[in-house]
């Protein structure tokens, strides 16, 4: 991994944030699910809802993508440029209102 960072530095490139964004997206979607389902306390119906949500193909793909590249996240963060940091912040500009709305309902 150190060789990759040195090579990128020498050629003036940077790593992309694909794996970091996929991991954050999975964490965000899990947080939204938990906010929607647990705000009234933990109930048996929450467990069945969680199993149903996790069995959905979209959820399975979300977590598959997140876990496949999780080992690359530290290197992507270590190599973070200002532009990439702003890209991550923009993810939360979209996510925060969704979380606020989920908590209101």
Backbone as JSON Lines, residues from 0, in Angstrom:
{"i":0,"aa":"X","n":[0.84,-1.19,0.0],"ca":[0.0,0.0,0.0],"c":[0.88,1.25,0.0]}
{"i":1,"aa":"X","n":[1.99,1.23,0.74],"ca":[2.88,2.39,0.77],"c":[3.43,2.69,-0.62]}
{"i":2,"aa":"X","n":[3.75,1.64,-1.36],"ca":[4.25,1.81,-2.72],"c":[3.22,2.53,-3.59]}
{"i":3,"aa":"X","n":[1.95,2.17,-3.44],"ca":[0.88,2.82,-4.2],"c":[0.82,4.3,-3.88]}
{"i":4,"aa":"X","n":[0.89,4.66,-2.59],"ca":[0.84,6.07,-2.2],"c":[2.03,6.84,-2.74]}
{"i":5,"aa":"X","n":[3.21,6.24,-2.7],"ca":[4.41,6.9,-3.22],"c":[4.27,7.11,-4.73]}
{"i":6,"aa":"X","n":[3.79,6.08,-5.43],"ca":[3.62,6.19,-6.87],"c":[2.62,7.29,-7.2]}
{"i":7,"aa":"X","n":[1.51,7.33,-6.5],"ca":[0.51,8.35,-6.75],"c":[1.08,9.74,-6.49]}
{"i":8,"aa":"X","n":[1.86,9.87,-5.43],"ca":[2.46,11.17,-5.11],"c":[3.42,11.59,-6.22]}
{"i":9,"aa":"X","n":[4.23,10.65,-6.72],"ca":[5.21,10.97,-7.75],"c":[4.55,11.41,-9.05]}
{"i":10,"aa":"X","n":[3.43,10.8,-9.4],"ca":[2.78,11.16,-10.66],"c":[1.72,12.25,-10.47]}
{"i":11,"aa":"X","n":[1.55,12.68,-9.23],"ca":[0.62,13.77,-8.95],"c":[-0.83,13.36,-8.9]}
{"i":12,"aa":"X","n":[-1.09,12.08,-8.8],"ca":[-2.47,11.6,-8.76],"c":[-2.92,11.35,-7.34]}
{"i":13,"aa":"X","n":[-4.15,10.96,-7.21],"ca":[-4.66,10.58,-5.91],"c":[-5.58,9.39,-6.08]}
{"i":14,"aa":"X","n":[-5.81,8.7,-5.0],"ca":[-6.73,7.57,-5.04],"c":[-8.15,8.13,-5.12]}
{"i":15,"aa":"X","n":[-9.05,7.36,-5.69],"ca":[-10.43,7.82,-5.67],"c":[-11.07,7.43,-4.34]}
{"i":16,"aa":"X","n":[-12.29,7.82,-4.14],"ca":[-12.98,7.58,-2.87],"c":[-14.07,6.53,-2.99]}
{"i":17,"aa":"X","n":[-14.0,5.7,-4.01],"ca":[-15.06,4.73,-4.28],"c":[-15.38,3.9,-3.04]}
{"i":18,"aa":"X","n":[-14.39,3.29,-2.44],"ca":[-14.63,2.4,-1.31],"c":[-15.09,3.17,-0.07]}
{"i":19,"aa":"X","n":[-14.54,4.34,0.15],"ca":[-14.94,5.15,1.29],"c":[-16.39,5.58,1.13]}
{"i":20,"aa":"X","n":[-16.77,6.01,-0.06],"ca":[-18.14,6.44,-0.29],"c":[-19.12,5.28,-0.15]}
{"i":21,"aa":"X","n":[-18.73,4.11,-0.62],"ca":[-19.61,2.94,-0.48],"c":[-19.78,2.57,1.0]}
{"i":22,"aa":"X","n":[-18.71,2.63,1.77],"ca":[-18.81,2.33,3.2],"c":[-19.68,3.36,3.92]}
{"i":23,"aa":"X","n":[-19.49,4.62,3.61],"ca":[-20.3,5.67,4.24],"c":[-21.76,5.57,3.84]}
{"i":24,"aa":"X","n":[-22.0,5.23,2.59],"ca":[-23.39,5.08,2.14],"c":[-24.07,3.95,2.92]}
{"i":25,"aa":"X","n":[-23.39,2.83,3.13],"ca":[-23.97,1.72,3.89],"c":[-24.24,2.14,5.33]}
{"i":26,"aa":"X","n":[-23.3,2.84,5.94],"ca":[-23.49,3.31,7.32],"c":[-24.66,4.28,7.38]}
{"i":27,"aa":"X","n":[-24.76,5.18,6.42],"ca":[-25.85,6.16,6.39],"c":[-27.21,5.47,6.25]}
{"i":28,"aa":"X","n":[-27.3,4.52,5.34],"ca":[-28.58,3.83,5.13],"c":[-28.96,3.01,6.36]}
{"i":29,"aa":"X","n":[-27.98,2.4,7.01],"ca":[-28.26,1.67,8.24],"c":[-28.74,2.63,9.33]}
{"i":30,"aa":"X","n":[-28.1,3.78,9.43],"ca":[-28.51,4.78,10.42],"c":[-29.94,5.26,10.16]}
{"i":31,"aa":"X","n":[-30.28,5.47,8.9],"ca":[-31.65,5.87,8.56],"c":[-32.65,4.78,8.94]}
{"i":32,"aa":"X","n":[-32.32,3.54,8.63],"ca":[-33.21,2.44,8.99],"c":[-33.43,2.39,10.5]}
{"i":33,"aa":"X","n":[-32.34,2.5,11.24],"ca":[-32.44,2.45,12.71],"c":[-33.23,3.64,13.25]}
{"i":34,"aa":"X","n":[-33.0,4.81,12.69],"ca":[-33.73,6.0,13.15],"c":[-35.23,5.85,12.92]}
{"i":35,"aa":"X","n":[-35.59,5.33,11.77],"ca":[-37.01,5.16,11.45],"c":[-37.67,4.1,12.31]}
{"i":36,"aa":"X","n":[-36.95,3.03,12.61],"ca":[-37.57,1.88,13.24],"c":[-37.39,1.8,14.75]}
{"i":37,"aa":"X","n":[-36.41,2.48,15.3],"ca":[-36.16,2.34,16.73],"c":[-36.52,3.58,17.54]}
{"i":38,"aa":"X","n":[-37.0,4.62,16.91],"ca":[-37.26,5.85,17.66],"c":[-38.4,5.7,18.66]}
{"i":39,"aa":"X","n":[-39.25,4.69,18.48],"ca":[-40.33,4.45,19.44],"c":[-39.98,3.33,20.42]}
{"i":40,"aa":"X","n":[-38.71,2.97,20.46],"ca":[-38.26,1.89,21.34],"c":[-38.1,0.6,20.54]}
{"i":41,"aa":"X","n":[-37.37,-0.33,21.12],"ca":[-37.11,-1.61,20.46],"c":[-38.3,-2.54,20.68]}
{"i":42,"aa":"X","n":[-38.8,-3.08,19.58],"ca":[-39.93,-4.0,19.63],"c":[-39.64,-5.19,18.72]}
{"i":43,"aa":"X","n":[-40.41,-6.26,18.9],"ca":[-40.22,-7.45,18.06],"c":[-40.39,-7.1,16.58]}
{"i":44,"aa":"X","n":[-41.31,-6.23,16.29],"ca":[-41.55,-5.86,14.89],"c":[-40.31,-5.21,14.26]}
{"i":45,"aa":"X","n":[-39.46,-4.6,15.09],"ca":[-38.22,-4.0,14.57],"c":[-37.27,-5.08,14.06]}
{"i":46,"aa":"X","n":[-37.24,-6.21,14.76],"ca":[-36.37,-7.31,14.34],"c":[-36.85,-7.88,13.0]}
{"i":47,"aa":"X","n":[-38.15,-8.06,12.86],"ca":[-38.67,-8.58,11.59],"c":[-38.48,-7.58,10.46]}
{"i":48,"aa":"X","n":[-38.62,-6.29,10.78],"ca":[-38.37,-5.26,9.77],"c":[-36.91,-5.26,9.35]}
{"i":49,"aa":"X","n":[-36.01,-5.45,10.32],"ca":[-34.57,-5.48,10.01],"c":[-34.23,-6.66,9.11]}
{"i":50,"aa":"X","n":[-34.77,-7.82,9.42],"ca":[-34.51,-9.0,8.59],"c":[-35.05,-8.76,7.18]}
{"i":51,"aa":"X","n":[-36.26,-8.22,7.1],"ca":[-36.83,-7.92,5.78],"c":[-35.98,-6.94,5.0]}
{"i":52,"aa":"X","n":[-35.52,-5.89,5.67],"ca":[-34.69,-4.87,5.01],"c":[-33.37,-5.46,4.55]}
{"i":53,"aa":"X","n":[-32.76,-6.29,5.4],"ca":[-31.47,-6.89,5.05],"c":[-31.6,-7.94,3.94]}
{"i":54,"aa":"X","n":[-32.78,-8.49,3.76],"ca":[-33.0,-9.49,2.72],"c":[-33.3,-8.85,1.36]}
{"i":55,"aa":"X","n":[-33.6,-7.57,1.34],"ca":[-33.87,-6.88,0.08],"c":[-32.6,-6.87,-0.77]}
{"i":56,"aa":"X","n":[-32.71,-7.14,-2.06],"ca":[-31.53,-7.14,-2.93],"c":[-30.74,-5.83,-2.88]}
{"i":57,"aa":"X","n":[-31.43,-4.7,-2.78],"ca":[-30.73,-3.4,-2.74],"c":[-29.88,-3.29,-1.49]}
{"i":58,"aa":"X","n":[-30.41,-3.74,-0.36],"ca":[-29.64,-3.69,0.89],"c":[-28.45,-4.64,0.84]}
{"i":59,"aa":"X","n":[-28.69,-5.83,0.31],"ca":[-27.6,-6.79,0.2],"c":[-26.48,-6.26,-0.69]}
{"i":60,"aa":"X","n":[-26.84,-5.63,-1.8],"ca":[-25.82,-5.06,-2.7],"c":[-25.08,-3.91,-2.02]}
{"i":61,"aa":"X","n":[-25.82,-3.1,-1.28],"ca":[-25.23,-1.98,-0.56],"c":[-24.13,-2.46,0.39]}
{"i":62,"aa":"X","n":[-24.43,-3.47,1.19],"ca":[-23.45,-3.97,2.16],"c":[-22.36,-4.8,1.5]}
{"i":63,"aa":"X","n":[-22.69,-5.49,0.42],"ca":[-21.67,-6.24,-0.33],"c":[-20.62,-5.26,-0.87]}
{"i":64,"aa":"X","n":[-21.09,-4.17,-1.49],"ca":[-20.18,-3.17,-2.02],"c":[-19.33,-2.54,-0.91]}
{"i":65,"aa":"X","n":[-19.96,-2.26,0.22],"ca":[-19.25,-1.62,1.33],"c":[-18.16,-2.52,1.89]}
{"i":66,"aa":"X","n":[-18.48,-3.79,2.08],"ca":[-17.51,-4.7,2.7],"c":[-16.4,-5.14,1.75]}
{"i":67,"aa":"X","n":[-16.67,-5.17,0.46],"ca":[-15.64,-5.59,-0.5],"c":[-14.42,-4.68,-0.49]}
{"i":68,"aa":"X","n":[-14.63,-3.39,-0.32],"ca":[-13.51,-2.45,-0.39],"c":[-13.13,-1.81,0.93]}
{"i":69,"aa":"X","n":[-13.64,-2.36,2.03],"ca":[-13.42,-1.72,3.33],"c":[-11.94,-1.6,3.67]}
{"i":70,"aa":"X","n":[-11.13,-2.53,3.21],"ca":[-9.7,-2.48,3.52],"c":[-8.99,-1.31,2.84]}
{"i":71,"aa":"X","n":[-9.6,-0.75,1.81],"ca":[-9.0,0.37,1.09],"c":[-9.33,1.74,1.69]}
{"i":72,"aa":"X","n":[-10.29,1.77,2.61],"ca":[-10.74,3.05,3.16],"c":[-9.61,3.82,3.86]}
{"i":73,"aa":"X","n":[-8.8,3.19,4.73],"ca":[-7.74,3.98,5.38],"c":[-6.79,4.64,4.39]}
{"i":74,"aa":"X","n":[-6.43,3.94,3.32],"ca":[-5.52,4.53,2.33],"c":[-6.2,5.67,1.58]}
{"i":75,"aa":"X","n":[-7.49,5.52,1.28],"ca":[-8.21,6.59,0.6],"c":[-8.31,7.83,1.48]}
{"i":76,"aa":"X","n":[-8.55,7.63,2.76],"ca":[-8.66,8.77,3.68],"c":[-7.29,9.42,3.88]}
{"i":77,"aa":"X","n":[-6.25,8.6,3.97],"ca":[-4.89,9.12,4.16],"c":[-4.48,10.0,2.98]}
{"i":78,"aa":"X","n":[-4.98,9.67,1.8],"ca":[-4.63,10.37,0.57],"c":[-5.64,11.47,0.21]}
{"i":79,"aa":"X","n":[-6.47,11.86,1.15],"ca":[-7.58,12.77,0.89],"c":[-7.11,14.16,0.46]}
{"i":80,"aa":"X","n":[-7.66,14.63,-0.65],"ca":[-7.4,16.0,-1.1],"c":[-8.56,16.88,-0.66]}
{"i":81,"aa":"X","n":[-8.41,18.17,-0.82],"ca":[-9.49,19.1,-0.48],"c":[-10.73,18.81,-1.32]}
{"i":82,"aa":"X","n":[-10.54,18.58,-2.58],"ca":[-11.67,18.27,-3.48],"c":[-12.4,17.0,-3.01]}
{"i":83,"aa":"X","n":[-11.64,15.99,-2.62],"ca":[-12.26,14.75,-2.15],"c":[-12.96,14.96,-0.81]}
{"i":84,"aa":"X","n":[-12.38,15.76,0.05],"ca":[-13.03,16.06,1.34],"c":[-14.37,16.75,1.1]}
{"i":85,"aa":"X","n":[-14.4,17.67,0.16],"ca":[-15.65,18.35,-0.18],"c":[-16.67,17.38,-0.77]}
{"i":86,"aa":"X","n":[-16.17,16.41,-1.51],"ca":[-17.06,15.39,-2.07],"c":[-17.73,14.58,-0.95]}
{"i":87,"aa":"X","n":[-16.96,14.25,0.09],"ca":[-17.52,13.53,1.23],"c":[-18.5,14.41,2.0]}
{"i":88,"aa":"X","n":[-18.16,15.68,2.18],"ca":[-19.07,16.6,2.86],"c":[-20.38,16.71,2.09]}
{"i":89,"aa":"X","n":[-20.31,16.72,0.77],"ca":[-21.52,16.83,-0.03],"c":[-22.44,15.63,0.17]}
{"i":90,"aa":"X","n":[-21.88,14.46,0.48],"ca":[-22.72,13.3,0.78],"c":[-23.59,13.59,2.0]}
{"i":91,"aa":"X","n":[-23.03,14.28,2.97],"ca":[-23.76,14.56,4.2],"c":[-24.71,15.74,4.06]}
{"i":92,"aa":"X","n":[-24.47,16.6,3.09],"ca":[-25.42,17.68,2.81],"c":[-26.73,17.06,2.34]}
{"i":93,"aa":"X","n":[-26.65,15.95,1.64],"ca":[-27.84,15.22,1.19],"c":[-28.39,14.34,2.32]}
{"i":94,"aa":"X","n":[-27.5,13.72,3.08],"ca":[-27.92,12.76,4.1],"c":[-28.59,13.4,5.32]}
{"i":95,"aa":"X","n":[-28.07,14.49,5.8],"ca":[-28.58,15.09,7.04],"c":[-30.07,15.44,6.95]}
{"i":96,"aa":"X","n":[-30.53,16.09,5.87],"ca":[-31.96,16.34,5.8],"c":[-32.81,15.05,5.78]}
{"i":97,"aa":"X","n":[-32.3,14.02,5.15],"ca":[-33.01,12.73,5.17],"c":[-33.1,12.18,6.6]}
{"i":98,"aa":"X","n":[-32.04,12.33,7.37],"ca":[-32.05,11.85,8.75],"c":[-33.01,12.68,9.59]}
{"i":99,"aa":"X","n":[-32.98,13.98,9.42],"ca":[-33.89,14.86,10.17],"c":[-35.33,14.49,9.85]}
{"i":100,"aa":"X","n":[-35.63,14.27,8.59],"ca":[-36.99,13.9,8.19],"c":[-37.39,12.54,8.79]}
{"i":101,"aa":"X","n":[-36.47,11.6,8.8],"ca":[-36.75,10.28,9.39],"c":[-37.05,10.39,10.89]}
{"i":102,"aa":"X","n":[-36.36,11.27,11.56],"ca":[-36.57,11.43,13.0],"c":[-37.86,12.18,13.32]}
{"i":103,"aa":"X","n":[-38.36,12.98,12.37],"ca":[-39.6,13.74,12.59],"c":[-40.83,12.84,12.54]}
{"i":104,"aa":"X","n":[-40.79,11.85,11.68],"ca":[-41.97,11.01,11.45],"c":[-42.27,10.11,12.62]}
